[in-house]
Amino acid sequence: MSIVLTIAYPFVVLIGLKYWGVTALVGLIVLLCTIQLLTKPSRLSLFFFIVSLLLAAASFYYQAALPLKLYPVAVNLVLLCLFTASLFSEQTAIERLARLKDPNLPTEGVRYTRKVTWIWCIFFIINGSIALWTALLASDETWALYNGFIAYILMGILLGGEWLFRRHFLSR
């Protein structure tokens, strides 16, 4: 799903469950994911299309909202796997991003980006766990609030905090 659709997803699900029901909501999600896949084909969009399709199919089959509410958990799990796998490769995910700005990243920068990659892995574990808790035990409104708003505020705080730390402490 596109970034906008991913961010809006919890609220689309909340409104869809409240006013349209599972069947119509599943149809809408499959349609939006298909459009995304056809307009921006990539391995990652194909993967998320398959994940979305499986969750939508389970939701349709069981006529239950839970599979649809597991999408944020799946996103965190995929990101955790990507970032963790990068820790065992030549360049971490954060190092690859850093090299877009500075292709000649010094050795200290490589070490720093490895630590930041670890921090993001921990974030995805915590955030995914909270997303799972909200899907299983919280109200639909609490689930949408956390996964559609609070989680993004927390990501922004982590991004901003890391940026401030890097600018202030590492510029010395």
C-alpha positions, -999 to +999 in steps of 0.1 A: +000+000+000+011+035-006+023+055+024-009+075+025-031+044+023-010+027+050-014+057+073-051+060+066-056+022+068-067+020+104-093+048+099-106+033+066-110+000+085-127+017+115-152+036+093-157+006+070-165-017+099-189+008+114-208+017+082-202-009+055-194-042+071-166-067+066-176-078+030-177-043+015-146-033+034-127-063+022-137-054-014-125-018-009-091-030+005-086-055-023-094-028-049-071-002-033-042-028-030-047-039-066-046-003-078-014+003-058+002-029-072-007-020-108+004+017-106+036+012-086+048-024-091+077-035-070+086-066-049+076-048-018+042-037-031+037-073-044+045-086-010+021-062+008-005-070-018-002-107-010-003-100+028-033-077+024-051-103+002-045-131+027-058-109+056-087-098+035-096-133+025-094-145+061-116-116+072-141-123+044-142-161+051-147-157+089-167-124+085-145-110+112-125-078+116-095-093+134-075-103+103-079-068+088-067-053+121-035-074+119-022-055+089-002-030+111+013-060+129+024-075+096+039-042+085+060-040+117+070-077+113+081-071+077+101-040+086+117-059+116+127-087+093+142-063+067+161-043+093+173-074+112+184-091+080+204-060+071+223-063+103+238-095+089+246-080+055+274-057+043+253-026+048+225-021+073+192-005+062+201+028+079+236+028+064+221+024+029+199+054+037+228+074+051+249+067+020+223+083-002+234+116+014+270+107+020+284+080-002+318+082+015+304+074+050+333+072+075+339+041+097+324+059+127+293+066+106+290+029+097+292+019+134+266+046+143+242+035+116+244-001+128+234+011+163+205+031+149+194+000+129+193-020+162+172+008+178+147+006+149+146-032+153+137-027+190+111-001+180+094-025+155+093-052+182+076-029+207+054-011+181+043-045+166+035-059+200+014-029+209-003-032+175-010-069+182-024-060+217-047-034+203-059-058+175-067-086+200-078-068+231-086-031+225-117-015+210-118-007+173-114+030+182-084+024+204-069+002+177-074+029+150-061+056+173-029+038+181-022+023+147-033+053+127-020+081+149+001+073+180+024+049+163+033+075+137+039+101+164+063+076+181+080+070+148+084+108+143+098+112+178+123+084+171+133+099+137+134+135+152+153+124+183+179+105+163+183+135+139+188+159+168+212+135+185+232+131+153+233+169+147+242+178+182+265+151+195+280+136+164+289+170+147+316+175+174 
